[in-house]
Amino acid sequence: MISFGKVVVFLVVYSVLE
């Protein structure tokens, strides 16, 4: 199961880099 925390961090970083 994918760690939900990692998904949240990824989305936040992606949003910032956008």
N, C-alpha and C positions, 0 to 999 in steps of 0.2 A: 504493500500500500504506500502510495506517495505521501510524504510528509506534508500536511496542510501548511505548516509553517514555511517550508521551502517555497511552496506555490505563492504564498502571500509576499514573501521577500522578492521573488522573481517578478511579480506583477508591479511591485513598488519600484524596483530598479528599472524595469522596462518603461514605466510611466515617466520616471525622472529623465531617462535617456532620450525619450521621445521629445 
